[in-house]
Amino acid sequence: MENQIMHEQLTINEQDPIIARHYDYDHFTYPWHFHNEFEIIYVEESHGERFVADSMEYFQAGDVILLGSNLPHYMRSNEIYYKNNPELRVKGVVIQFAHDYMSHSINKYAELTHIKLLLNQAKRGYHFPHPQNREIIRDIEAFPDHRGFQRIIHLLLLLDRMAVFKEKRLLGSPHFSDNITLSFDNRIEKILSFLNYHYLENIRLDDLSSRFSMNTSAFCRYFKQKTGKSYIRYIQDLRIGHACKLLVGTAYDISRISMECGFNAICHFNKIFKRKTALTPSEYRNKFIR
């Protein structure tokens, strides 16, 4: 039985084209869904799993994402948030705005070309990593207090800051199509969840396929069909993403980072890292650490 995507209907209209609010939950609850409006989500507190288009990643406090119109997504809190611990909260800010917000100006004026490009590419989803996104977070946290004309102006300013933010990255794969009606079944959700917690380990493909009651060939076909990526590429993407965090957030040498991220040979790590980021690990570290 497949869980079909829910089409969420928001209360945005011509008189009120922008919604902004702080949120405070026990855990994220909204299912796999999409809506016509753009959405900006800032996570102040919480961690768990984030599904956007055909991407599944781990999210944590400080994360900011921009979601395009009709982009399937959902956030799932870590299991510890379902154990009724009053000290654990899911907090942040969500901003939603009409899919045709300022469309004439954004599409026609050269000064807004960078925002047009940002919104066009947001159909795959954008991630703005912490801690480089501090100025974006500052603007988002203040946003719900703006009203009327000020809200319109400050959204343009926020989109301008996001458009020129160099460290942003797309979430969905290049071949993800917003014309495809996606669905997630329970099996792929369980597979991605398992990989998200074990991708740094040496997982044998035959052991993984057996774990989910499939032979290796069937598993590989199924995984590619559901995610748009091969199993190997998916694991490599997770590992390189983790390596990027270690390069920026720790003083570990590159050899140690290679081992921490599941690469047995540093030459293989360097090759895969450059293929996916267009930089060597040393160049990446030097670029983001001033």
The 8 nearest C-alpha neighbors of each residue, nearest first, counted from 0:
[[1, 2, 184, 185, 3, 183, 186, 182],
 [2, 0, 184, 3, 183, 182, 185, 4],
 [1, 3, 184, 183, 182, 4, 0, 185],
 [4, 2, 182, 1, 5, 183, 181, 31],
 [3, 5, 32, 31, 182, 6, 2, 181],
 [4, 6, 32, 7, 31, 3, 33, 30],
 [7, 5, 33, 32, 34, 8, 4, 69],
 [8, 6, 34, 33, 5, 9, 32, 35],
 [7, 9, 34, 6, 10, 35, 11, 33],
 [8, 10, 11, 7, 34, 36, 35, 95],
 [9, 11, 12, 8, 15, 18, 16, 17],
 [12, 10, 16, 9, 15, 17, 97, 18],
 [11, 13, 15, 16, 14, 10, 97, 17],
 [14, 12, 16, 15, 11, 97, 17, 100],
 [13, 15, 12, 16, 11, 17, 147, 10],
 [14, 16, 12, 13, 17, 11, 18, 10],
 [17, 15, 11, 12, 97, 13, 96, 14],
 [18, 16, 96, 15, 95, 11, 19, 97],
 [19, 17, 95, 94, 96, 20, 16, 11],
 [20, 18, 94, 143, 93, 95, 17, 142],
 [21, 19, 143, 92, 93, 22, 94, 18],
 [20, 22, 92, 91, 93, 23, 143, 19],
 [21, 23, 90, 91, 92, 20, 24, 93],
 [22, 24, 90, 89, 88, 21, 91, 25],
 [25, 23, 89, 26, 88, 22, 90, 27],
 [24, 26, 88, 89, 80, 27, 23, 87],
 [27, 25, 24, 89, 76, 80, 28, 81],
 [28, 26, 76, 75, 29, 74, 24, 89],
 [27, 29, 26, 30, 75, 74, 76, 24],
 [28, 30, 27, 73, 31, 74, 32, 75],
 [31, 29, 32, 73, 28, 5, 4, 74],
 [30, 32, 73, 4, 72, 5, 71, 29],
 [33, 31, 5, 4, 71, 72, 6, 30],
 [32, 34, 71, 69, 6, 70, 7, 72],
 [33, 35, 69, 7, 36, 6, 8, 68],
 [34, 36, 68, 69, 98, 37, 33, 97],
 [37, 35, 98, 97, 68, 34, 96, 95],
 [38, 36, 67, 68, 96, 95, 66, 98],
 [37, 39, 95, 66, 94, 65, 36, 40],
 [38, 40, 65, 94, 93, 64, 66, 95],
 [41, 39, 93, 64, 63, 92, 38, 42],
 [40, 42, 63, 92, 91, 62, 43, 93],
 [43, 41, 91, 60, 62, 61, 44, 90],
 [42, 44, 91, 60, 90, 61, 41, 45],
 [43, 45, 60, 90, 89, 42, 88, 91],
 [46, 44, 89, 60, 59, 88, 42, 90],
 [47, 45, 59, 58, 76, 77, 60, 48],
 [46, 48, 77, 76, 58, 57, 75, 59],
 [49, 47, 57, 75, 58, 56, 74, 76],
 [48, 50, 74, 56, 55, 57, 58, 73],
 [49, 51, 55, 72, 73, 54, 74, 52],
 [52, 50, 72, 54, 53, 71, 55, 49],
 [51, 53, 171, 71, 54, 72, 70, 123],
 [54, 52, 226, 171, 51, 172, 55, 175],
 [55, 53, 51, 171, 52, 50, 170, 56],
 [54, 56, 50, 49, 51, 53, 191, 48],
 [57, 55, 49, 48, 58, 54, 50, 195],
 [56, 58, 48, 47, 49, 59, 195, 55],
 [59, 57, 46, 47, 48, 49, 56, 62],
 [58, 60, 46, 62, 45, 61, 47, 57],
 [61, 59, 44, 43, 42, 45, 62, 46],
 [60, 62, 129, 43, 42, 59, 63, 41],
 [61, 63, 42, 60, 128, 129, 41, 59],
 [64, 62, 41, 127, 40, 126, 42, 61],
 [63, 65, 126, 40, 125, 39, 127, 66],
 [66, 64, 39, 125, 124, 38, 121, 126],
 [67, 65, 124, 38, 37, 121, 39, 70],
 [66, 68, 122, 121, 37, 70, 124, 69],
 [67, 69, 35, 36, 37, 70, 98, 122],
 [70, 68, 35, 34, 33, 71, 67, 36],
 [69, 71, 33, 68, 67, 122, 52, 72],
 [72, 70, 33, 32, 52, 51, 69, 31],
 [73, 71, 51, 50, 31, 32, 52, 70],
 [72, 74, 31, 50, 30, 49, 32, 75],
 [75, 73, 49, 48, 27, 50, 76, 72],
 [76, 74, 48, 47, 27, 49, 77, 73],
 [75, 77, 47, 26, 27, 46, 80, 48],
 [76, 78, 47, 79, 80, 46, 75, 48],
 [77, 79, 80, 81, 76, 82, 47, 75],
 [78, 80, 81, 77, 82, 84, 76, 87],
 [81, 79, 78, 82, 26, 77, 76, 87],
 [80, 82, 79, 78, 83, 26, 25, 84],
 [81, 83, 80, 79, 84, 78, 85, 87],
 [84, 82, 81, 85, 80, 25, 87, 79],
 [83, 85, 86, 82, 87, 80, 81, 79],
 [86, 84, 87, 83, 88, 25, 82, 80],
 [87, 85, 84, 88, 83, 25, 80, 89],
 [88, 86, 85, 84, 80, 89, 25, 45],
 [89, 87, 25, 24, 90, 86, 45, 44],
 [88, 90, 45, 24, 44, 23, 26, 25],
 [91, 89, 23, 44, 43, 22, 88, 42],
 [90, 92, 43, 42, 41, 22, 21, 44],
 [93, 91, 21, 41, 20, 22, 40, 140],
 [92, 94, 40, 39, 20, 19, 41, 21],
 [95, 93, 19, 39, 38, 18, 40, 92],
 [96, 94, 38, 18, 37, 17, 36, 39],
 [97, 95, 17, 37, 36, 16, 18, 98],
 [96, 98, 36, 100, 99, 16, 37, 11],
 [97, 99, 36, 100, 37, 68, 35, 96],
 [100, 98, 102, 97, 101, 103, 36, 96],
 [99, 101, 97, 102, 98, 96, 16, 105],
 [102, 100, 104, 103, 105, 99, 106, 97],
 [103, 101, 99, 105, 100, 104, 106, 98],
 [104, 102, 106, 105, 101, 107, 108, 99],
 [105, 103, 107, 106, 108, 102, 101, 111],
 [104, 106, 102, 111, 103, 115, 107, 108],
 [105, 107, 103, 104, 102, 108, 115, 112],
 [108, 106, 104, 105, 103, 109, 111, 112],
 [109, 107, 110, 104, 111, 105, 106, 112],
 [108, 110, 112, 111, 107, 105, 106, 113],
 [109, 111, 108, 112, 113, 105, 114, 107],
 [112, 110, 105, 109, 114, 113, 108, 115],
 [111, 113, 115, 109, 114, 110, 116, 105],
 [112, 114, 116, 115, 111, 162, 117, 159],
 [115, 113, 117, 111, 116, 112, 162, 159],
 [116, 114, 112, 118, 113, 117, 105, 119],
 [115, 117, 119, 113, 114, 118, 120, 112],
 [118, 116, 114, 120, 115, 119, 162, 121],
 [119, 117, 121, 115, 120, 116, 114, 67],
 [120, 118, 116, 121, 117, 115, 122, 67],
 [119, 121, 122, 117, 118, 116, 123, 124],
 [120, 122, 67, 124, 118, 123, 119, 66],
 [121, 123, 67, 120, 124, 70, 119, 68],
 [124, 122, 171, 121, 170, 120, 169, 52],
 [125, 123, 121, 66, 170, 122, 169, 65],
 [126, 124, 169, 65, 64, 168, 170, 121],
 [125, 127, 64, 168, 167, 63, 128, 169],
 [126, 128, 167, 63, 64, 132, 62, 125],
 [129, 127, 62, 132, 126, 131, 130, 63],
 [130, 128, 131, 132, 61, 62, 127, 133],
 [129, 131, 132, 133, 128, 61, 62, 127],
 [130, 132, 129, 133, 128, 166, 127, 134],
 [133, 131, 129, 135, 130, 134, 128, 127],
 [134, 132, 136, 135, 131, 130, 137, 129],
 [135, 133, 137, 136, 132, 138, 131, 160],
 [134, 136, 138, 132, 137, 133, 139, 160],
 [137, 135, 139, 133, 134, 138, 140, 132],
 [136, 138, 134, 140, 135, 139, 133, 141],
 [139, 137, 135, 141, 136, 140, 142, 134],
 [138, 140, 136, 142, 141, 137, 135, 92],
 [139, 141, 137, 138, 142, 136, 92, 143],
 [142, 140, 138, 139, 144, 143, 137, 145],
 [141, 143, 139, 144, 145, 140, 138, 19],
 [144, 142, 19, 20, 145, 141, 21, 140],
 [143, 145, 142, 141, 146, 150, 19, 140],
 [146, 144, 150, 143, 142, 149, 147, 141],
 [147, 145, 150, 149, 148, 144, 143, 151],
 [146, 148, 150, 149, 151, 145, 15, 152],
 [147, 149, 151, 150, 152, 146, 145, 153],
 [150, 148, 152, 151, 147, 146, 145, 153],
 [149, 151, 145, 146, 153, 148, 147, 152],
 [152, 150, 148, 154, 149, 153, 155, 147],
 [153, 151, 149, 155, 154, 150, 148, 156],
 [154, 152, 156, 150, 155, 151, 149, 157],
 [153, 155, 157, 151, 156, 152, 150, 158],
 [154, 156, 158, 152, 153, 157, 159, 151],
 [155, 157, 153, 159, 154, 158, 160, 152],
 [158, 156, 154, 160, 159, 155, 153, 161],
 [159, 157, 161, 155, 160, 156, 162, 154],
 [158, 160, 156, 162, 157, 161, 155, 114],
 [161, 159, 157, 158, 162, 163, 164, 156],
 [160, 162, 158, 164, 159, 163, 157, 135],
 [161, 163, 159, 160, 117, 164, 114, 158],
 [162, 164, 160, 161, 165, 159, 113, 158],
 [165, 163, 161, 162, 166, 167, 160, 127],
 [166, 164, 167, 163, 162, 168, 161, 127],
 [165, 167, 164, 168, 127, 128, 131, 132],
 [168, 166, 127, 126, 165, 164, 125, 128],
 [169, 167, 126, 125, 166, 170, 127, 124],
 [168, 170, 125, 124, 171, 123, 126, 167],
 [171, 169, 124, 125, 123, 54, 168, 172],
 [172, 170, 123, 52, 54, 53, 169, 124],
 [171, 173, 175, 174, 170, 53, 123, 54],
 [174, 172, 175, 171, 123, 176, 169, 170],
 [175, 173, 172, 176, 227, 171, 53, 123],
 [174, 176, 172, 173, 171, 177, 53, 52],
 [177, 175, 178, 179, 174, 173, 123, 52],
 [176, 178, 179, 175, 70, 122, 69, 180],
 [179, 177, 176, 180, 175, 181, 69, 70],
 [180, 178, 177, 176, 181, 175, 182, 52],
 [181, 179, 178, 182, 177, 4, 3, 176],
 [182, 180, 179, 183, 4, 3, 71, 52],
 [181, 183, 3, 4, 2, 184, 1, 180],
 [184, 182, 2, 1, 185, 188, 187, 181],
 [183, 185, 1, 186, 2, 187, 188, 182],
 [184, 186, 188, 187, 189, 183, 1, 2],
 [185, 187, 189, 188, 184, 190, 211, 183],
 [188, 186, 190, 189, 185, 184, 191, 183],
 [187, 189, 185, 191, 186, 190, 192, 184],
 [188, 190, 192, 186, 187, 191, 193, 185],
 [191, 189, 187, 193, 192, 188, 186, 194],
 [192, 190, 194, 188, 193, 189, 195, 187],
 [191, 193, 189, 195, 190, 194, 188, 196],
 [192, 194, 190, 191, 195, 196, 189, 197],
 [195, 193, 197, 198, 191, 196, 192, 190],
 [194, 196, 192, 193, 197, 198, 191, 56],
 [195, 197, 194, 193, 198, 192, 199, 57],
 [196, 198, 194, 200, 199, 195, 193, 202],
 [197, 199, 194, 200, 195, 196, 234, 238],
 [200, 198, 261, 260, 197, 238, 201, 259],
 [199, 201, 198, 197, 202, 261, 260, 196],
 [200, 202, 203, 199, 261, 198, 197, 262],
 [203, 201, 200, 204, 207, 206, 198, 197],
 [204, 202, 206, 205, 207, 201, 208, 200],
 [203, 205, 207, 206, 208, 202, 215, 209],
 [204, 206, 208, 207, 203, 215, 209, 214],
 [207, 205, 209, 203, 204, 208, 210, 202],
 [208, 206, 210, 204, 209, 205, 203, 211],
 [209, 207, 213, 205, 211, 210, 215, 206],
 [210, 208, 212, 206, 211, 207, 213, 205],
 [209, 211, 207, 208, 212, 206, 213, 205],
 [210, 212, 209, 208, 213, 207, 186, 190],
 [213, 211, 209, 210, 208, 214, 218, 207],
 [214, 212, 208, 209, 211, 218, 217, 215],
 [213, 215, 217, 216, 208, 218, 209, 212],
 [214, 216, 218, 217, 208, 205, 219, 213],
 [217, 215, 219, 218, 214, 220, 213, 221],
 [218, 216, 220, 214, 219, 215, 221, 213],
 [217, 219, 215, 221, 216, 220, 208, 213],
 [220, 218, 222, 216, 221, 217, 223, 215],
 [221, 219, 217, 223, 218, 222, 224, 216],
 [220, 222, 218, 224, 219, 223, 217, 225],
 [221, 223, 219, 225, 224, 220, 218, 226],
 [224, 222, 227, 228, 229, 220, 226, 221],
 [225, 223, 221, 222, 227, 226, 220, 228],
 [224, 226, 222, 223, 227, 221, 187, 53],
 [227, 225, 53, 228, 223, 224, 222, 54],
 [226, 228, 223, 224, 225, 53, 229, 174],
 [229, 227, 223, 226, 233, 232, 230, 222],
 [228, 230, 223, 232, 231, 233, 222, 219],
 [229, 231, 233, 232, 234, 228, 222, 219],
 [232, 230, 234, 229, 233, 235, 228, 236],
 [231, 233, 235, 229, 234, 230, 236, 228],
 [232, 234, 230, 236, 231, 235, 228, 229],
 [235, 233, 237, 231, 236, 232, 198, 238],
 [234, 236, 232, 238, 237, 233, 239, 231],
 [237, 235, 233, 239, 234, 238, 240, 232],
 [238, 236, 240, 234, 235, 239, 241, 233],
 [237, 239, 235, 241, 240, 260, 236, 242],
 [240, 238, 242, 236, 241, 237, 235, 243],
 [241, 239, 237, 243, 238, 242, 236, 244],
 [240, 242, 238, 244, 239, 243, 237, 245],
 [241, 243, 239, 245, 244, 240, 246, 238],
 [244, 242, 246, 240, 241, 245, 239, 247],
 [243, 245, 241, 242, 247, 246, 248, 240],
 [246, 244, 248, 242, 249, 247, 243, 241],
 [247, 245, 243, 284, 244, 248, 249, 242],
 [248, 246, 244, 245, 284, 249, 243, 288],
 [247, 249, 245, 244, 246, 250, 243, 251],
 [250, 248, 245, 251, 246, 247, 244, 252],
 [249, 251, 252, 248, 246, 245, 247, 253],
 [252, 250, 249, 255, 256, 253, 246, 245],
 [251, 253, 255, 254, 250, 256, 246, 249],
 [252, 254, 256, 255, 257, 251, 280, 281],
 [253, 255, 257, 256, 252, 265, 258, 251],
 [254, 256, 258, 257, 253, 252, 259, 251],
 [257, 255, 259, 253, 258, 254, 260, 242],
 [256, 258, 254, 262, 255, 260, 259, 265],
 [257, 259, 255, 262, 261, 260, 256, 263],
 [260, 258, 256, 257, 261, 255, 199, 262],
 [261, 259, 257, 258, 238, 199, 262, 256],
 [260, 262, 199, 258, 259, 200, 263, 257],
 [263, 261, 258, 257, 264, 260, 268, 265],
 [262, 264, 258, 261, 265, 257, 267, 268],
 [265, 263, 267, 266, 262, 268, 257, 258],
 [264, 266, 268, 267, 257, 254, 269, 263],
 [265, 267, 269, 268, 264, 270, 271, 263],
 [268, 266, 270, 265, 264, 269, 271, 262],
 [267, 269, 265, 271, 266, 270, 262, 272],
 [270, 268, 272, 266, 267, 271, 265, 273],
 [269, 271, 267, 273, 268, 272, 274, 266],
 [270, 272, 274, 268, 273, 269, 267, 275],
 [273, 271, 269, 275, 274, 270, 268, 276],
 [274, 272, 277, 278, 279, 276, 275, 270],
 [273, 275, 271, 272, 277, 276, 270, 278],
 [274, 276, 272, 273, 277, 271, 239, 236],
 [275, 277, 273, 278, 274, 272, 279, 283],
 [278, 276, 273, 274, 275, 279, 272, 283],
 [279, 277, 273, 276, 282, 283, 280, 272],
 [278, 280, 273, 282, 281, 283, 269, 272],
 [279, 281, 283, 282, 284, 278, 269, 272],
 [282, 280, 284, 279, 283, 285, 253, 278],
 [281, 283, 279, 285, 284, 280, 278, 286],
 [284, 282, 280, 286, 281, 285, 278, 279],
 [283, 285, 281, 286, 282, 246, 287, 247],
 [284, 286, 282, 288, 283, 287, 281, 289],
 [287, 285, 283, 284, 288, 282, 289, 281],
 [286, 288, 284, 285, 289, 283, 247, 131],
 [289, 287, 285, 286, 284, 247, 283, 246],
 [288, 287, 285, 286, 284, 247, 131, 283]]
